Amino acid sequence: MKKTAFISLTILLLAFSSCIQELSFKEAQPTEKKNETKFKNKFRGEYLCIEDSSILIISKNKITQNWNIETKLTKTQIDTTSELEFKDGLVYIENNEVPLNIDYLGDTAIISYKYEETIFNISDNQLLRYFKGIYFLNYKQFENSWNVKTLSFNKAGILSINKIHVSEEEIKKIKDLTNIEETTDDKGAIIDYTVHPTKKELKEILKSNLFKEGKTFIKIKK
């Protein structure tokens, strides 16, 4: 398989990959800030994702992301890629019932996929808050449980959407900054980590660069 095919296939599979566990917050963040009803004009527009060439669109109260992916594979390559299934002349991604678009050029399968995902939509369950140049995207999971992402520009004008993934390294750092509640299953395995940081502790979490593992974007249209 050519290198470009590997890259395209990786991007395609990542669009469907299950999310890594994220840190939970007891309250939407920052706790003392009001809920915003719209994004500032500075943030609105179309962006090109540096990592996968998808298009991010930030409107007045919504963020969407669009992928237009094409890759060329042989049937053998499809058959030997565990995340793909070749069935009745169609190609499916694991755990997805919608087949990919596919055309043939000799023995080569040209697979294309157009996909749009709503990243954030301001509502009662998705709260937007702003603090020192950073938007906090708060996603309510259930009562007293929120996932939080940050949306911000760096000094070079690159936009990023970041979150805190749960790993041994991150948990160790967070324990030095704030208390962590651990939820376990009936076998004693930890299934969730929850924090309730003070204003000062949240600032320390931000300064410690724990919000990462996200994607970066360059604005292409206002």
Secondary structure, 3 states (H helix, E strand, C coil): CCHHHHHHHHHHHHCCCCCCCECEECCCCCCCCCCECCCCCCCCEEEEECCCCCEEEECCCEEEEEEEEEEEEEHHHHHCCCCEEEECCEEEECCCCCCEEEEEECCEEEEEEEEEEEEEECECCEEEEEECCEEEEEEEEECCEEEEEEEEECCCCCEEEEECECCHHHHHHHHCCCCEEEEECCCCCEEEEEECCCHHHHHHHHHCCCCEEEEEEEEEEC
